[in-house]
Amino acid sequence: MSQGATAGIDYSGTEPFFGEIRDADGHTYPDPELFLRDADADYLGEFGTDFLRKFAASEQFKSDRDRNRVFLWETKGIGALGAYDPEERVDAFDRMGVKSQLLFFAGGNDAAVAFQRRTNGRARACVRVDMTEVEASCRELDRCIKAGAAHVNLPCAQPPGGVSPAHEMWDPFWARCQEANLAVTLHLACSGFLAGAAPLFPDRAWGDAATLRGRPAERAGGEEATSPWFMMIAHMGAETYLQAMVMGGVFERFPRLRFGIIELGAKWVGPCVERMDLWTDVMAKIGRALPMKPSEYVMRNVRVTPYWHENLALMVQRYGLGDVYVFSTDYPHLEGSRDPIGKFRKWLSQLPADYARKFMVENGKLLLPEL
């Protein structure tokens, strides 16, 4: 239904996997009231703080808060149901039919674990670990695991600690992640491009043209408005990281490591895996062959979220890799769309009937196991 109708979109009576859905991408916003009175809350920067202050005082915010239960899917941004309140987030999950969600949290690690706890583990709020130095990274990871963390989100703007993530010095880190059953993820912002520090990307000057320029929209959620150039190259940091992990044998040494690449699209995954499989023959000739094909490691250990506008059916048909793709809502960001279930259902209708359960439920269990 449209926003002008008497009720919003409701899949409780029509979605066969309602209540079982695994959602591999969700977000929070800072609580406007708490954030704006916290003198130390400067992590959003001047632009983010000014935006939050203006929006929290707007009529739009008040209207969104009044209507967000009836128009759950249609209401986006800070005023959405559960945008910053964990008890409300559980209510949102129940209304969406989502059993659990990877949550990219707007705040510190202790607050993330507390948010997760208050949702009874249904929101797996990410902790962040700076991989500059192994011992310090492991200490913070150990601290977060002891507190109850189930999801760690890592940077991929530059080689961790100045080496490949497959370097043996990082094995203690990956061992901890495997042992704790953590979901390890790379996310859209982890490449550093939005912040300006992105050595893995082509020089920004390549996107300096009238038809390629852009900036995030001044609203709640706006990555998709950054620029056509950004959206074409946004996956490059994560793709480089993944190739190093696979070809460097990390998933061979740590076969139970759970690894997700989130909100970076999936159209690049098939060609990337195809290239890696091709190079296994070369590696065998120089005595560095892996026991399994790269595609097999990726299907076993890795999950990737397609954008709703990517042709999921064509990707599965062309490259296989059906185990890799997972459902996501990006809730409550606008670019996740106001009807992600309906939009993905259009692609799923072009695939064998049993694939819908894999995409909506089973594949996501790698990143969202039972706690």
C-alpha positions in Angstrom: 0.0 0.0 0.0 1.1 3.6 -0.5 1.8 5.9 2.4 -1.5 7.6 1.8 -3.4 4.3 2.4 -4.9 3.4 5.8 -2.2 0.9 6.6 1.4 0.2 5.6 3.0 -2.8 4.0 2.4 -5.9 6.0 3.9 -9.4 5.1 2.7 -11.2 8.2 0.0 -13.1 6.3 1.8 -13.5 2.9 5.5 -14.1 3.5 6.1 -17.8 4.0 9.3 -17.3 6.1 7.8 -14.5 8.3 9.5 -14.8 11.7 12.4 -16.8 10.3 14.1 -14.2 8.1 17.7 -13.4 8.7 18.6 -9.8 7.8 22.3 -9.2 7.1 22.2 -5.4 7.2 20.6 -3.1 9.7 21.6 0.3 11.2 21.0 2.5 14.2 21.1 6.2 14.7 22.2 8.0 17.9 19.3 8.7 20.3 18.9 12.4 19.5 18.1 13.5 23.1 21.0 11.6 24.6 23.5 12.5 21.9 22.8 16.2 21.8 23.3 16.6 25.6 26.5 14.5 25.7 29.4 16.9 25.5 31.8 14.0 24.4 29.6 12.7 21.6 31.6 14.0 18.7 32.0 10.9 16.6 29.5 12.1 14.0 31.6 15.1 13.2 30.3 18.7 12.7 28.2 17.8 9.7 26.5 14.8 11.4 25.9 16.6 14.7 24.4 19.6 12.9 22.2 17.3 10.8 21.0 15.4 13.9 20.2 18.6 15.8 18.2 20.0 12.9 16.3 16.8 12.1 15.4 16.1 15.8 13.7 19.4 16.0 11.9 19.1 12.7 8.2 18.4 12.1 9.3 15.4 9.9 10.9 13.7 12.9 7.7 14.2 15.0 5.5 12.9 12.2 7.8 9.9 11.6 7.6 9.0 15.3 3.8 9.2 15.3 3.4 6.9 12.3 6.3 4.5 12.4 4.4 1.5 13.7 1.6 1.7 11.1 4.0 2.6 8.3 6.9 0.5 9.4 8.6 -0.1 6.1 7.8 3.3 4.7 9.2 5.3 7.6 13.0 5.8 7.3 15.8 7.5 9.2 16.0 8.6 12.8 12.2 8.6 13.2 11.8 4.9 12.2 10.7 2.3 14.7 13.7 1.1 16.6 16.1 3.5 15.0 17.9 4.0 18.3 15.8 2.2 20.9 16.6 -1.5 21.5 13.1 -2.4 22.8 11.5 -0.7 19.8 13.9 -2.6 17.6 12.5 -5.9 18.8 9.0 -4.6 18.0 10.2 -3.7 14.5 11.7 -7.2 14.1 8.4 -8.8 15.0 6.5 -6.6 12.6 9.0 -7.2 9.8 9.1 -11.0 10.4 12.9 -10.8 11.1 14.3 -13.3 13.6 17.8 -11.7 13.8 19.8 -9.0 12.2 23.4 -7.9 11.8 23.4 -4.3 13.1 25.9 -1.7 12.2 25.9 0.3 15.3 26.3 4.1 15.6 28.3 4.3 18.8 31.0 2.7 20.9 31.7 -1.0 21.5 30.3 -1.1 25.0 27.1 0.5 23.9 26.9 -1.9 21.0 27.1 -4.9 23.3 24.5 -3.4 25.6 22.1 -2.8 22.7 22.5 -6.4 21.6 21.8 -7.6 25.1 18.6 -5.5 25.4 17.3 -7.2 22.2 18.0 -10.6 23.6 20.6 -11.1 20.9 18.3 -10.6 18.0 20.2 -7.5 16.9 23.9 -8.5 16.6 25.4 -5.0 17.1 28.9 -4.7 15.6 31.9 -3.9 17.7 34.8 -2.3 15.8 38.5 -3.2 16.2 41.3 -1.1 14.8 43.7 -3.6 13.1 46.8 -1.4 13.3 48.7 -3.6 15.7 48.1 -7.3 16.5 48.4 -7.4 20.3 46.2 -4.3 20.8 43.6 -5.6 18.3 43.5 -9.0 20.1 43.1 -7.3 23.5 40.1 -5.3 22.4 38.6 -8.3 20.6 39.1 -10.4 23.8 37.4 -7.7 25.9 34.4 -7.4 23.5 34.0 -11.2 23.3 34.1 -11.5 27.1 31.3 -8.8 27.2 29.2 -10.9 24.8 30.0 -9.5 21.3 28.7 -11.6 18.4 29.7 -9.4 15.5 32.9 -7.5 14.7 33.1 -5.0 11.8 36.7 -4.4 10.4 38.3 -1.7 8.3 39.7 -2.5 4.9 41.1 0.9 3.8 44.7 -0.4 4.0 46.6 -3.6 4.8 46.1 -4.4 8.5 49.3 -3.7 10.4 51.0 -3.1 7.1 50.7 -6.6 5.9 48.1 -8.9 4.3 45.2 -10.1 6.4 46.4 -13.5 5.4 49.8 -12.9 7.1 50.5 -15.5 9.8 50.9 -12.7 12.4 47.1 -12.2 12.2 46.3 -15.9 12.8 45.7 -15.3 16.5 43.1 -12.7 15.7 41.3 -15.0 13.2 41.5 -17.9 15.7 39.7 -15.8 18.3 37.0 -14.9 15.8 36.5 -18.5 14.9 36.5 -19.8 18.5 34.0 -17.1 19.6 31.7 -17.9 16.6 31.8 -14.2 15.6 30.4 -12.8 12.4 33.3 -10.9 10.9 32.2 -8.3 8.4 33.4 -5.6 6.0 30.8 -2.8 5.3 30.3 0.0 2.9 32.1 2.6 5.0 35.0 0.3 6.0 37.0 1.1 2.8 37.6 4.7 3.9 36.4 6.2 0.7 33.6 8.3 2.2 36.2 9.7 4.8 38.7 10.5 2.2 41.5 8.0 3.2 41.2 5.2 0.7 44.6 4.2 -0.8 43.0 1.0 -2.4 40.8 3.1 -4.6 41.7 5.0 -7.8 42.5 8.7 -7.3 39.4 10.7 -6.6 40.2 12.8 -9.6 38.9 10.0 -11.8 35.5 10.9 -10.6 35.9 14.7 -11.1 33.4 15.3 -13.9 30.0 16.9 -14.0 28.2 13.6 -14.6 30.1 11.8 -11.9 30.3 14.3 -9.0 28.0 13.9 -6.0 27.8 14.1 -2.2 25.7 12.3 0.4 22.2 13.7 0.5 21.4 15.8 3.5 18.9 13.4 5.0 18.8 10.2 7.1 20.6 7.7 4.8 22.1 8.9 1.6 25.1 6.8 0.5 23.4 6.0 -2.8 23.4 9.7 -3.7 27.1 10.1 -3.2 27.9 9.8 -6.9 27.8 7.3 -9.8 31.6 7.0 -9.6 31.5 6.0 -5.9 28.9 3.3 -6.5 30.9 1.7 -9.3 34.1 1.4 -7.2 32.7 1.0 -3.6 33.3 -2.7 -3.5 37.0 -2.6 -4.5 38.5 -2.4 -0.9 36.4 -5.4 0.2 37.1 -7.4 -2.9 40.9 -6.9 -2.4 40.5 -8.0 1.2 38.5 -11.1 0.3 41.0 -12.2 -2.4 43.8 -11.9 0.1 41.9 -14.0 2.7 40.9 -16.7 0.2 44.1 -17.0 -1.8 46.2 -16.5 1.4 44.6 -19.6 3.0 42.9 -18.0 5.9 39.7 -20.0 5.3 41.8 -23.2 5.0 43.5 -22.5 8.4 40.2 -21.4 10.0 37.4 -23.4 8.3 34.7 -22.2 10.7 35.4 -18.5 10.2 32.2 -16.6 9.4 32.8 -13.7 6.9 30.3 -11.2 5.5 30.6 -8.4 2.9 27.7 -6.1 3.5 26.1 -3.2 1.6 28.6 -3.4 -1.2 26.5 -5.1 -3.8 27.1 -8.5 -5.2 27.4 -8.1 -9.0 31.2 -8.2 -8.6 31.3 -11.5 -6.7 30.9 -13.9 -9.6 33.7 -12.4 -11.7 36.0 -12.1 -8.7 35.5 -15.8 -7.7 35.9 -16.9 -11.4 39.3 -15.1 -11.5 40.4 -16.7 -8.3 39.5 -20.2 -9.6 41.4 -19.5 -12.8 44.6 -18.7 -10.8 44.5 -21.8 -8.8 46.1 -23.6 -11.7 49.0 -21.2 -11.7 49.4 -21.5 -7.9 49.5 -25.3 -8.3 52.4 -25.0 -10.8 54.5 -23.0 -8.3 53.6 -25.4 -5.4 51.1 -23.2 -3.6 47.8 -24.9 -4.4 45.0 -24.9 -1.8 43.2 -28.1 -1.0 39.9 -26.6 -2.2 39.0 -24.3 -5.1 38.5 -20.6 -4.1 34.8 -20.8 -5.1 34.4 -23.6 -2.5 35.9 -21.5 0.3 33.7 -18.6 -0.6 30.5 -20.7 -0.7 31.5 -22.2 2.7 32.7 -19.2 4.6 31.5 -16.0 2.9 28.1 -14.3 2.6 27.4 -11.1 0.5 24.3 -8.9 0.4 23.1 -7.9 -3.1 21.4 -4.6 -3.6 17.7 -5.0 -4.2 18.1 -3.5 -7.7 20.8 -6.0 -8.8 19.5 -8.9 -10.9 19.8 -11.7 -8.3 18.4 -14.3 -10.7 20.9 -13.6 -13.4 23.8 -13.7 -10.9 22.8 -17.1 -9.6 22.2 -18.5 -13.0 25.4 -17.2 -14.5 27.9 -17.9 -11.7 26.2 -20.4 -9.4 27.3 -19.3 -5.9 23.7 -19.5 -4.7 24.9 -20.2 -1.1 26.8 -16.8 -1.0 23.9 -14.4 -1.4 21.9 -13.3 1.6 18.8 -11.1 2.2 19.2 -7.7 3.8 16.9 -4.7 4.5 19.4 -1.9 5.3 16.7 -0.8 7.7 16.0 2.0 8.5 18.2 3.6 5.8 16.3 4.9 2.8 18.5 3.2 0.1 17.3 -0.2 1.4 14.0 0.7 -0.2 10.5 0.9 1.3 9.7 -2.7 0.3 12.9 -4.9 0.3 11.0 -8.1 0.7 8.8 -7.4 -2.3 11.7 -6.3 -4.5 13.8 -9.4 -3.7 10.7 -11.6 -4.2 10.5 -10.4 -7.9 14.0 -11.8 -8.5 13.3 -15.0 -6.4 10.3 -15.7 -8.6 12.7 -16.3 -11.5 14.7 -18.9 -9.6 13.8 -22.5 -8.5 11.2 -22.4 -5.7 13.5 -23.9 -3.1 16.0 -21.0 -3.5 13.8 -18.5 -1.7 14.3 -20.2 1.7 18.1 -20.3 1.1 18.2 -16.6 0.3 15.8 -15.4 3.0 16.7 -17.8 5.8 19.3 -20.5 5.4 22.3 -18.7 3.9 22.0 -15.9 6.5 22.5 -18.4 9.3 26.3 -18.4 8.7 26.4 -14.8 9.8 23.5 -15.1 12.3 23.8 -18.4 14.1 21.7 -19.3 17.1 23.2 -17.8 20.2 
